Amino acid sequence: MTPQELAELISTYDVALQTGQITKDEYVSLIYGINCMEGIADDAEGLAQKEQLNTILNAAISAASILA
């Protein structure tokens, strides 16, 4: 999620809270949910990068084995 998308989502929740569409507790839960969602996305992104690195390292090991 981009910073702009995050700001828009929070703004939507702010408006919903101010207009009484959601309670304060619901607002807190929604914001907490965004935080968790971003943590999961960060972990997934990190995992994808680690997989790419692992692929590169395995290729380098294979190449080194052939040359040895």
mmCIF file of the N, C-alpha and C atoms, coordinates in Angstrom:
data_MODEL
# 
_entry.id   MODEL 
# 
loop_
_atom_site.group_PDB 
_atom_site.id 
_atom_site.type_symbol 
_atom_site.label_atom_id 
_atom_site.label_alt_id 
_atom_site.label_comp_id 
_atom_site.label_asym_id 
_atom_site.label_entity_id 
_atom_site.label_seq_id 
_atom_site.pdbx_PDB_ins_code 
_atom_site.Cartn_x 
_atom_site.Cartn_y 
_atom_site.Cartn_z 
_atom_site.occupancy 
_atom_site.B_iso_or_equiv 
_atom_site.pdbx_formal_charge 
_atom_site.auth_seq_id 
_atom_site.auth_comp_id 
_atom_site.auth_asym_id 
_atom_site.auth_atom_id 
_atom_site.pdbx_PDB_model_num 
ATOM 1   N N  . MET A 1 1  ? 0.856   -1.173  0.000   1.00 0.00 ? 1  MET A N  1 
ATOM 2   C CA . MET A 1 1  ? 0.000   0.000   0.000   1.00 0.00 ? 1  MET A CA 1 
ATOM 3   C C  . MET A 1 1  ? 0.899   1.233   0.000   1.00 0.00 ? 1  MET A C  1 
ATOM 4   N N  . THR A 1 2  ? 0.593   2.142   -0.894  1.00 0.00 ? 2  THR A N  1 
ATOM 5   C CA . THR A 1 2  ? 1.382   3.370   -0.975  1.00 0.00 ? 2  THR A CA 1 
ATOM 6   C C  . THR A 1 2  ? 0.996   4.309   0.171   1.00 0.00 ? 2  THR A C  1 
ATOM 7   N N  . PRO A 1 3  ? 1.889   5.254   0.485   1.00 0.00 ? 3  PRO A N  1 
ATOM 8   C CA . PRO A 1 3  ? 1.537   6.233   1.525   1.00 0.00 ? 3  PRO A CA 1 
ATOM 9   C C  . PRO A 1 3  ? 0.257   6.994   1.212   1.00 0.00 ? 3  PRO A C  1 
ATOM 10  N N  . GLN A 1 4  ? 0.028   7.285   -0.060  1.00 0.00 ? 4  GLN A N  1 
ATOM 11  C CA . GLN A 1 4  ? -1.190  8.010   -0.442  1.00 0.00 ? 4  GLN A CA 1 
ATOM 12  C C  . GLN A 1 4  ? -2.426  7.139   -0.191  1.00 0.00 ? 4  GLN A C  1 
ATOM 13  N N  . GLU A 1 5  ? -2.354  5.866   -0.563  1.00 0.00 ? 5  GLU A N  1 
ATOM 14  C CA . GLU A 1 5  ? -3.483  4.947   -0.328  1.00 0.00 ? 5  GLU A CA 1 
ATOM 15  C C  . GLU A 1 5  ? -3.748  4.808   1.165   1.00 0.00 ? 5  GLU A C  1 
ATOM 16  N N  . LEU A 1 6  ? -2.680  4.741   1.945   1.00 0.00 ? 6  LEU A N  1 
ATOM 17  C CA . LEU A 1 6  ? -2.817  4.638   3.394   1.00 0.00 ? 6  LEU A CA 1 
ATOM 18  C C  . LEU A 1 6  ? -3.496  5.881   3.963   1.00 0.00 ? 6  LEU A C  1 
ATOM 19  N N  . ALA A 1 7  ? -3.064  7.045   3.513   1.00 0.00 ? 7  ALA A N  1 
ATOM 20  C CA . ALA A 1 7  ? -3.660  8.303   3.976   1.00 0.00 ? 7  ALA A CA 1 
ATOM 21  C C  . ALA A 1 7  ? -5.135  8.386   3.611   1.00 0.00 ? 7  ALA A C  1 
ATOM 22  N N  . GLU A 1 8  ? -5.483  7.945   2.404   1.00 0.00 ? 8  GLU A N  1 
ATOM 23  C CA . GLU A 1 8  ? -6.884  7.971   1.967   1.00 0.00 ? 8  GLU A CA 1 
ATOM 24  C C  . GLU A 1 8  ? -7.741  7.030   2.807   1.00 0.00 ? 8  GLU A C  1 
ATOM 25  N N  . LEU A 1 9  ? -7.212  5.853   3.110   1.00 0.00 ? 9  LEU A N  1 
ATOM 26  C CA . LEU A 1 9  ? -7.953  4.894   3.922   1.00 0.00 ? 9  LEU A CA 1 
ATOM 27  C C  . LEU A 1 9  ? -8.186  5.429   5.328   1.00 0.00 ? 9  LEU A C  1 
ATOM 28  N N  . ILE A 1 10 ? -7.145  5.996   5.904   1.00 0.00 ? 10 ILE A N  1 
ATOM 29  C CA . ILE A 1 10 ? -7.279  6.573   7.245   1.00 0.00 ? 10 ILE A CA 1 
ATOM 30  C C  . ILE A 1 10 ? -8.262  7.736   7.218   1.00 0.00 ? 10 ILE A C  1 
ATOM 31  N N  . SER A 1 11 ? -8.199  8.547   6.180   1.00 0.00 ? 11 SER A N  1 
ATOM 32  C CA . SER A 1 11 ? -9.139  9.661   6.042   1.00 0.00 ? 11 SER A CA 1 
ATOM 33  C C  . SER A 1 11 ? -10.578 9.156   5.985   1.00 0.00 ? 11 SER A C  1 
ATOM 34  N N  . THR A 1 12 ? -10.794 8.070   5.252   1.00 0.00 ? 12 THR A N  1 
ATOM 35  C CA . THR A 1 12 ? -12.128 7.472   5.161   1.00 0.00 ? 12 THR A CA 1 
ATOM 36  C C  . THR A 1 12 ? -12.611 7.031   6.537   1.00 0.00 ? 12 THR A C  1 
ATOM 37  N N  . TYR A 1 13 ? -11.706 6.416   7.296   1.00 0.00 ? 13 TYR A N  1 
ATOM 38  C CA . TYR A 1 13 ? -12.066 5.982   8.652   1.00 0.00 ? 13 TYR A CA 1 
ATOM 39  C C  . TYR A 1 13 ? -12.323 7.180   9.560   1.00 0.00 ? 13 TYR A C  1 
ATOM 40  N N  . ASP A 1 14 ? -11.542 8.254   9.389   1.00 0.00 ? 14 ASP A N  1 
ATOM 41  C CA . ASP A 1 14 ? -11.749 9.470   10.188  1.00 0.00 ? 14 ASP A CA 1 
ATOM 42  C C  . ASP A 1 14 ? -13.141 10.036  9.953   1.00 0.00 ? 14 ASP A C  1 
ATOM 43  N N  . VAL A 1 15 ? -13.527 10.112  8.690   1.00 0.00 ? 15 VAL A N  1 
ATOM 44  C CA . VAL A 1 15 ? -14.849 10.633  8.340   1.00 0.00 ? 15 VAL A CA 1 
ATOM 45  C C  . VAL A 1 15 ? -15.943 9.741   8.920   1.00 0.00 ? 15 VAL A C  1 
ATOM 46  N N  . ALA A 1 16 ? -15.756 8.433   8.802   1.00 0.00 ? 16 ALA A N  1 
ATOM 47  C CA . ALA A 1 16 ? -16.750 7.497   9.343   1.00 0.00 ? 16 ALA A CA 1 
ATOM 48  C C  . ALA A 1 16 ? -16.892 7.665   10.852  1.00 0.00 ? 16 ALA A C  1 
ATOM 49  N N  . LEU A 1 17 ? -15.792 7.896   11.538  1.00 0.00 ? 17 LEU A N  1 
ATOM 50  C CA . LEU A 1 17 ? -15.842 8.115   12.992  1.00 0.00 ? 17 LEU A CA 1 
ATOM 51  C C  . LEU A 1 17 ? -16.548 9.424   13.312  1.00 0.00 ? 17 LEU A C  1 
ATOM 52  N N  . GLN A 1 18 ? -16.181 10.482  12.604  1.00 0.00 ? 18 GLN A N  1 
ATOM 53  C CA . GLN A 1 18 ? -16.758 11.802  12.869  1.00 0.00 ? 18 GLN A CA 1 
ATOM 54  C C  . GLN A 1 18 ? -18.251 11.864  12.568  1.00 0.00 ? 18 GLN A C  1 
ATOM 55  N N  . THR A 1 19 ? -18.703 11.081  11.601  1.00 0.00 ? 19 THR A N  1 
ATOM 56  C CA . THR A 1 19 ? -20.127 11.091  11.240  1.00 0.00 ? 19 THR A CA 1 
ATOM 57  C C  . THR A 1 19 ? -20.929 10.052  12.011  1.00 0.00 ? 19 THR A C  1 
ATOM 58  N N  . GLY A 1 20 ? -20.253 9.313   12.884  1.00 0.00 ? 20 GLY A N  1 
ATOM 59  C CA . GLY A 1 20 ? -20.949 8.339   13.708  1.00 0.00 ? 20 GLY A CA 1 
ATOM 60  C C  . GLY A 1 20 ? -21.240 7.016   13.017  1.00 0.00 ? 20 GLY A C  1 
ATOM 61  N N  . GLN A 1 21 ? -20.639 6.793   11.863  1.00 0.00 ? 21 GLN A N  1 
ATOM 62  C CA . GLN A 1 21 ? -20.860 5.533   11.157  1.00 0.00 ? 21 GLN A CA 1 
ATOM 63  C C  . GLN A 1 21 ? -20.151 4.371   11.847  1.00 0.00 ? 21 GLN A C  1 
ATOM 64  N N  . ILE A 1 22 ? -19.058 4.686   12.548  1.00 0.00 ? 22 ILE A N  1 
ATOM 65  C CA . ILE A 1 22 ? -18.342 3.664   13.323  1.00 0.00 ? 22 ILE A CA 1 
ATOM 66  C C  . ILE A 1 22 ? -18.044 4.221   14.708  1.00 0.00 ? 22 ILE A C  1 
ATOM 67  N N  . THR A 1 23 ? -17.845 3.328   15.657  1.00 0.00 ? 23 THR A N  1 
ATOM 68  C CA . THR A 1 23 ? -17.516 3.745   17.022  1.00 0.00 ? 23 THR A CA 1 
ATOM 69  C C  . THR A 1 23 ? -16.013 3.954   17.145  1.00 0.00 ? 23 THR A C  1 
ATOM 70  N N  . LYS A 1 24 ? -15.619 4.541   18.262  1.00 0.00 ? 24 LYS A N  1 
ATOM 71  C CA . LYS A 1 24 ? -14.203 4.757   18.528  1.00 0.00 ? 24 LYS A CA 1 
ATOM 72  C C  . LYS A 1 24 ? -13.459 3.417   18.578  1.00 0.00 ? 24 LYS A C  1 
ATOM 73  N N  . ASP A 1 25 ? -14.084 2.417   19.202  1.00 0.00 ? 25 ASP A N  1 
ATOM 74  C CA . ASP A 1 25 ? -13.467 1.089   19.281  1.00 0.00 ? 25 ASP A CA 1 
ATOM 75  C C  . ASP A 1 25 ? -13.309 0.465   17.894  1.00 0.00 ? 25 ASP A C  1 
ATOM 76  N N  . GLU A 1 26 ? -14.326 0.646   17.053  1.00 0.00 ? 26 GLU A N  1 
ATOM 77  C CA . GLU A 1 26 ? -14.227 0.128   15.684  1.00 0.00 ? 26 GLU A CA 1 
ATOM 78  C C  . GLU A 1 26 ? -13.112 0.839   14.921  1.00 0.00 ? 26 GLU A C  1 
ATOM 79  N N  . TYR A 1 27 ? -13.001 2.146   15.129  1.00 0.00 ? 27 TYR A N  1 
ATOM 80  C CA . TYR A 1 27 ? -11.950 2.927   14.488  1.00 0.00 ? 27 TYR A CA 1 
ATOM 81  C C  . TYR A 1 27 ? -10.572 2.391   14.879  1.00 0.00 ? 27 TYR A C  1 
ATOM 82  N N  . VAL A 1 28 ? -10.382 2.201   16.171  1.00 0.00 ? 28 VAL A N  1 
ATOM 83  C CA . VAL A 1 28 ? -9.099  1.687   16.662  1.00 0.00 ? 28 VAL A CA 1 
ATOM 84  C C  . VAL A 1 28 ? -8.816  0.308   16.058  1.00 0.00 ? 28 VAL A C  1 
ATOM 85  N N  . SER A 1 29 ? -9.826  -0.531  15.987  1.00 0.00 ? 29 SER A N  1 
ATOM 86  C CA . SER A 1 29 ? -9.656  -1.857  15.394  1.00 0.00 ? 29 SER A CA 1 
ATOM 87  C C  . SER A 1 29 ? -9.285  -1.783  13.924  1.00 0.00 ? 29 SER A C  1 
ATOM 88  N N  . LEU A 1 30 ? -9.916  -0.870  13.201  1.00 0.00 ? 30 LEU A N  1 
ATOM 89  C CA . LEU A 1 30 ? -9.606  -0.712  11.785  1.00 0.00 ? 30 LEU A CA 1 
ATOM 90  C C  . LEU A 1 30 ? -8.173  -0.214  11.570  1.00 0.00 ? 30 LEU A C  1 
ATOM 91  N N  . ILE A 1 31 ? -7.758  0.748   12.375  1.00 0.00 ? 31 ILE A N  1 
ATOM 92  C CA . ILE A 1 31 ? -6.392  1.263   12.273  1.00 0.00 ? 31 ILE A CA 1 
ATOM 93  C C  . ILE A 1 31 ? -5.396  0.168   12.641  1.00 0.00 ? 31 ILE A C  1 
ATOM 94  N N  . TYR A 1 32 ? -5.705  -0.590  13.682  1.00 0.00 ? 32 TYR A N  1 
ATOM 95  C CA . TYR A 1 32 ? -4.845  -1.708  14.075  1.00 0.00 ? 32 TYR A CA 1 
ATOM 96  C C  . TYR A 1 32 ? -4.764  -2.722  12.940  1.00 0.00 ? 32 TYR A C  1 
ATOM 97  N N  . GLY A 1 33 ? -5.872  -2.966  12.264  1.00 0.00 ? 33 GLY A N  1 
ATOM 98  C CA . GLY A 1 33 ? -5.904  -3.888  11.137  1.00 0.00 ? 33 GLY A CA 1 
ATOM 99  C C  . GLY A 1 33 ? -4.995  -3.431  10.003  1.00 0.00 ? 33 GLY A C  1 
ATOM 100 N N  . ILE A 1 34 ? -4.985  -2.133  9.736   1.00 0.00 ? 34 ILE A N  1 
ATOM 101 C CA . ILE A 1 34 ? -4.084  -1.588  8.714   1.00 0.00 ? 34 ILE A CA 1 
ATOM 102 C C  . ILE A 1 34 ? -2.638  -1.861  9.109   1.00 0.00 ? 34 ILE A C  1 
ATOM 103 N N  . ASN A 1 35 ? -2.347  -1.634  10.383  1.00 0.00 ? 35 ASN A N  1 
ATOM 104 C CA . ASN A 1 35 ? -0.994  -1.848  10.876  1.00 0.00 ? 35 ASN A CA 1 
ATOM 105 C C  . ASN A 1 35 ? -0.573  -3.303  10.682  1.00 0.00 ? 35 ASN A C  1 
ATOM 106 N N  . CYS A 1 36 ? -1.450  -4.229  11.012  1.00 0.00 ? 36 CYS A N  1 
ATOM 107 C CA . CYS A 1 36 ? -1.158  -5.655  10.832  1.00 0.00 ? 36 CYS A CA 1 
ATOM 108 C C  . CYS A 1 36 ? -0.995  -5.993  9.356   1.00 0.00 ? 36 CYS A C  1 
ATOM 109 N N  . MET A 1 37 ? -1.874  -5.452  8.531   1.00 0.00 ? 37 MET A N  1 
ATOM 110 C CA . MET A 1 37 ? -1.839  -5.708  7.100   1.00 0.00 ? 37 MET A CA 1 
ATOM 111 C C  . MET A 1 37 ? -0.517  -5.219  6.503   1.00 0.00 ? 37 MET A C  1 
ATOM 112 N N  . GLU A 1 38 ? -0.065  -4.055  6.925   1.00 0.00 ? 38 GLU A N  1 
ATOM 113 C CA . GLU A 1 38 ? 1.200   -3.517  6.429   1.00 0.00 ? 38 GLU A CA 1 
ATOM 114 C C  . GLU A 1 38 ? 2.368   -4.382  6.894   1.00 0.00 ? 38 GLU A C  1 
ATOM 115 N N  . GLY A 1 39 ? 2.298   -4.881  8.120   1.00 0.00 ? 39 GLY A N  1 
ATOM 116 C CA . GLY A 1 39 ? 3.352   -5.767  8.617   1.00 0.00 ? 39 GLY A CA 1 
ATOM 117 C C  . GLY A 1 39 ? 3.438   -7.044  7.801   1.00 0.00 ? 39 GLY A C  1 
ATOM 118 N N  . ILE A 1 40 ? 2.292   -7.591  7.456   1.00 0.00 ? 40 ILE A N  1 
ATOM 119 C CA . ILE A 1 40 ? 2.254   -8.803  6.639   1.00 0.00 ? 40 ILE A CA 1 
ATOM 120 C C  . ILE A 1 40 ? 2.805   -8.517  5.246   1.00 0.00 ? 40 ILE A C  1 
ATOM 121 N N  . ALA A 1 41 ? 2.432   -7.394  4.687   1.00 0.00 ? 41 ALA A N  1 
ATOM 122 C CA . ALA A 1 41 ? 2.926   -7.025  3.353   1.00 0.00 ? 41 ALA A CA 1 
ATOM 123 C C  . ALA A 1 41 ? 4.443   -6.843  3.374   1.00 0.00 ? 41 ALA A C  1 
ATOM 124 N N  . ASP A 1 42 ? 4.948   -6.201  4.433   1.00 0.00 ? 42 ASP A N  1 
ATOM 125 C CA . ASP A 1 42 ? 6.393   -6.020  4.557   1.00 0.00 ? 42 ASP A CA 1 
ATOM 126 C C  . ASP A 1 42 ? 7.101   -7.362  4.658   1.00 0.00 ? 42 ASP A C  1 
ATOM 127 N N  . ASP A 1 43 ? 6.525   -8.286  5.447   1.00 0.00 ? 43 ASP A N  1 
ATOM 128 C CA . ASP A 1 43 ? 7.114   -9.610  5.594   1.00 0.00 ? 43 ASP A CA 1 
ATOM 129 C C  . ASP A 1 43 ? 7.103   -10.360 4.266   1.00 0.00 ? 43 ASP A C  1 
ATOM 130 N N  . ALA A 1 44 ? 6.013   -10.250 3.527   1.00 0.00 ? 44 ALA A N  1 
ATOM 131 C CA . ALA A 1 44 ? 5.911   -10.928 2.231   1.00 0.00 ? 44 ALA A CA 1 
ATOM 132 C C  . ALA A 1 44 ? 6.930   -10.359 1.251   1.00 0.00 ? 44 ALA A C  1 
ATOM 133 N N  . GLU A 1 45 ? 7.093   -9.045  1.276   1.00 0.00 ? 45 GLU A N  1 
ATOM 134 C CA . GLU A 1 45 ? 8.070   -8.406  0.390   1.00 0.00 ? 45 GLU A CA 1 
ATOM 135 C C  . GLU A 1 45 ? 9.475   -8.862  0.752   1.00 0.00 ? 45 GLU A C  1 
ATOM 136 N N  . GLY A 1 46 ? 9.774   -8.911  2.037   1.00 0.00 ? 46 GLY A N  1 
ATOM 137 C CA . GLY A 1 46 ? 11.085  -9.374  2.487   1.00 0.00 ? 46 GLY A CA 1 
ATOM 138 C C  . GLY A 1 46 ? 11.326  -10.820 2.095   1.00 0.00 ? 46 GLY A C  1 
ATOM 139 N N  . LEU A 1 47 ? 10.290  -11.637 2.197   1.00 0.00 ? 47 LEU A N  1 
ATOM 140 C CA . LEU A 1 47 ? 10.405  -13.042 1.820   1.00 0.00 ? 47 LEU A CA 1 
ATOM 141 C C  . LEU A 1 47 ? 10.679  -13.174 0.329   1.00 0.00 ? 47 LEU A C  1 
ATOM 142 N N  . ALA A 1 48 ? 10.015  -12.392 -0.482  1.00 0.00 ? 48 ALA A N  1 
ATOM 143 C CA . ALA A 1 48 ? 10.243  -12.428 -1.929  1.00 0.00 ? 48 ALA A CA 1 
ATOM 144 C C  . ALA A 1 48 ? 11.686  -12.040 -2.249  1.00 0.00 ? 48 ALA A C  1 
ATOM 145 N N  . GLN A 1 49 ? 12.212  -11.041 -1.569  1.00 0.00 ? 49 GLN A N  1 
ATOM 146 C CA . GLN A 1 49 ? 13.591  -10.623 -1.787  1.00 0.00 ? 49 GLN A CA 1 
ATOM 147 C C  . GLN A 1 49 ? 14.557  -11.723 -1.363  1.00 0.00 ? 49 GLN A C  1 
ATOM 148 N N  . LYS A 1 50 ? 14.260  -12.386 -0.253  1.00 0.00 ? 50 LYS A N  1 
ATOM 149 C CA . LYS A 1 50 ? 15.113  -13.485 0.217   1.00 0.00 ? 50 LYS A CA 1 
ATOM 150 C C  . LYS A 1 50 ? 15.082  -14.650 -0.768  1.00 0.00 ? 50 LYS A C  1 
ATOM 151 N N  . GLU A 1 51 ? 13.929  -14.916 -1.355  1.00 0.00 ? 51 GLU A N  1 
ATOM 152 C CA . GLU A 1 51 ? 13.825  -15.978 -2.352  1.00 0.00 ? 51 GLU A CA 1 
ATOM 153 C C  . GLU A 1 51 ? 14.672  -15.656 -3.574  1.00 0.00 ? 51 GLU A C  1 
ATOM 154 N N  . GLN A 1 52 ? 14.646  -14.391 -4.006  1.00 0.00 ? 52 GLN A N  1 
ATOM 155 C CA . GLN A 1 52 ? 15.464  -13.984 -5.146  1.00 0.00 ? 52 GLN A CA 1 
ATOM 156 C C  . GLN A 1 52 ? 16.944  -14.136 -4.823  1.00 0.00 ? 52 GLN A C  1 
ATOM 157 N N  . LEU A 1 53 ? 17.334  -13.713 -3.638  1.00 0.00 ? 53 LEU A N  1 
ATOM 158 C CA . LEU A 1 53 ? 18.714  -13.840 -3.208  1.00 0.00 ? 53 LEU A CA 1 
ATOM 159 C C  . LEU A 1 53 ? 19.124  -15.308 -3.146  1.00 0.00 ? 53 LEU A C  1 
ATOM 160 N N  . ASN A 1 54 ? 18.254  -16.152 -2.635  1.00 0.00 ? 54 ASN A N  1 
ATOM 161 C CA . ASN A 1 54 ? 18.528  -17.581 -2.544  1.00 0.00 ? 54 ASN A CA 1 
ATOM 162 C C  . ASN A 1 54 ? 18.721  -18.185 -3.941  1.00 0.00 ? 54 ASN A C  1 
ATOM 163 N N  . THR A 1 55 ? 17.890  -17.769 -4.878  1.00 0.00 ? 55 THR A N  1 
ATOM 164 C CA . THR A 1 55 ? 18.014  -18.252 -6.258  1.00 0.00 ? 55 THR A CA 1 
ATOM 165 C C  . THR A 1 55 ? 19.362  -17.849 -6.847  1.00 0.00 ? 55 THR A C  1 
ATOM 166 N N  . ILE A 1 56 ? 19.757  -16.614 -6.616  1.00 0.00 ? 56 ILE A N  1 
ATOM 167 C CA . ILE A 1 56 ? 21.042  -16.123 -7.118  1.00 0.00 ? 56 ILE A CA 1 
ATOM 168 C C  . ILE A 1 56 ? 22.191  -16.892 -6.475  1.00 0.00 ? 56 ILE A C  1 
ATOM 169 N N  . LEU A 1 57 ? 22.101  -17.094 -5.168  1.00 0.00 ? 57 LEU A N  1 
ATOM 170 C CA . LEU A 1 57 ? 23.166  -17.827 -4.466  1.00 0.00 ? 57 LEU A CA 1 
ATOM 171 C C  . LEU A 1 57 ? 23.252  -19.267 -4.949  1.00 0.00 ? 57 LEU A C  1 
ATOM 172 N N  . ASN A 1 58 ? 22.103  -19.909 -5.152  1.00 0.00 ? 58 ASN A N  1 
ATOM 173 C CA . ASN A 1 58 ? 22.108  -21.287 -5.645  1.00 0.00 ? 58 ASN A CA 1 
ATOM 174 C C  . ASN A 1 58 ? 22.718  -21.368 -7.040  1.00 0.00 ? 58 ASN A C  1 
ATOM 175 N N  . ALA A 1 59 ? 22.426  -20.395 -7.866  1.00 0.00 ? 59 ALA A N  1 
ATOM 176 C CA . ALA A 1 59 ? 23.018  -20.356 -9.207  1.00 0.00 ? 59 ALA A CA 1 
ATOM 177 C C  . ALA A 1 59 ? 24.531  -20.186 -9.118  1.00 0.00 ? 59 ALA A C  1 
ATOM 178 N N  . ALA A 1 60 ? 24.971  -19.324 -8.212  1.00 0.00 ? 60 ALA A N  1 
ATOM 179 C CA . ALA A 1 60 ? 26.409  -19.116 -8.037  1.00 0.00 ? 60 ALA A CA 1 
ATOM 180 C C  . ALA A 1 60 ? 27.096  -20.371 -7.517  1.00 0.00 ? 60 ALA A C  1 
ATOM 181 N N  . ILE A 1 61 ? 26.430  -21.079 -6.612  1.00 0.00 ? 61 ILE A N  1 
ATOM 182 C CA . ILE A 1 61 ? 26.990  -22.330 -6.087  1.00 0.00 ? 61 ILE A CA 1 
ATOM 183 C C  . ILE A 1 61 ? 27.078  -23.369 -7.185  1.00 0.00 ? 61 ILE A C  1 
ATOM 184 N N  . SER A 1 62 ? 26.035  -23.461 -7.994  1.00 0.00 ? 62 SER A N  1 
ATOM 185 C CA . SER A 1 62 ? 26.030  -24.414 -9.099  1.00 0.00 ? 62 SER A CA 1 
ATOM 186 C C  . SER A 1 62 ? 27.138  -24.091 -10.090 1.00 0.00 ? 62 SER A C  1 
ATOM 187 N N  . ALA A 1 63 ? 27.299  -22.828 -10.404 1.00 0.00 ? 63 ALA A N  1 
ATOM 188 C CA . ALA A 1 63 ? 28.350  -22.406 -11.330 1.00 0.00 ? 63 ALA A CA 1 
ATOM 189 C C  . ALA A 1 63 ? 29.726  -22.723 -10.757 1.00 0.00 ? 63 ALA A C  1 
ATOM 190 N N  . ALA A 1 64 ? 29.894  -22.481 -9.483  1.00 0.00 ? 64 ALA A N  1 
ATOM 191 C CA . ALA A 1 64 ? 31.180  -22.768 -8.834  1.00 0.00 ? 64 ALA A CA 1 
ATOM 192 C C  . ALA A 1 64 ? 31.466  -24.269 -8.820  1.00 0.00 ? 64 ALA A C  1 
ATOM 193 N N  . SER A 1 65 ? 30.433  -25.070 -8.651  1.00 0.00 ? 65 SER A N  1 
ATOM 194 C CA . SER A 1 65 ? 30.594  -26.526 -8.639  1.00 0.00 ? 65 SER A CA 1 
ATOM 195 C C  . SER A 1 65 ? 31.016  -27.040 -10.011 1.00 0.00 ? 65 SER A C  1 
ATOM 196 N N  . ILE A 1 66 ? 30.470  -26.435 -11.043 1.00 0.00 ? 66 ILE A N  1 
ATOM 197 C CA . ILE A 1 66 ? 30.815  -26.849 -12.414 1.00 0.00 ? 66 ILE A CA 1 
ATOM 198 C C  . ILE A 1 66 ? 32.275  -26.489 -12.718 1.00 0.00 ? 66 ILE A C  1 
ATOM 199 N N  . LEU A 1 67 ? 32.702  -25.312 -12.250 1.00 0.00 ? 67 LEU A N  1 
ATOM 200 C CA . LEU A 1 67 ? 34.047  -24.851 -12.533 1.00 0.00 ? 67 LEU A CA 1 
ATOM 201 C C  . LEU A 1 67 ? 35.092  -25.564 -11.678 1.00 0.00 ? 67 LEU A C  1 
ATOM 202 N N  . ALA A 1 68 ? 34.684  -26.107 -10.563 1.00 0.00 ? 68 ALA A N  1 
ATOM 203 C CA . ALA A 1 68 ? 35.647  -26.726 -9.632  1.00 0.00 ? 68 ALA A CA 1 
ATOM 204 C C  . ALA A 1 68 ? 36.087  -28.093 -10.052 1.00 0.00 ? 68 ALA A C  1 
# 
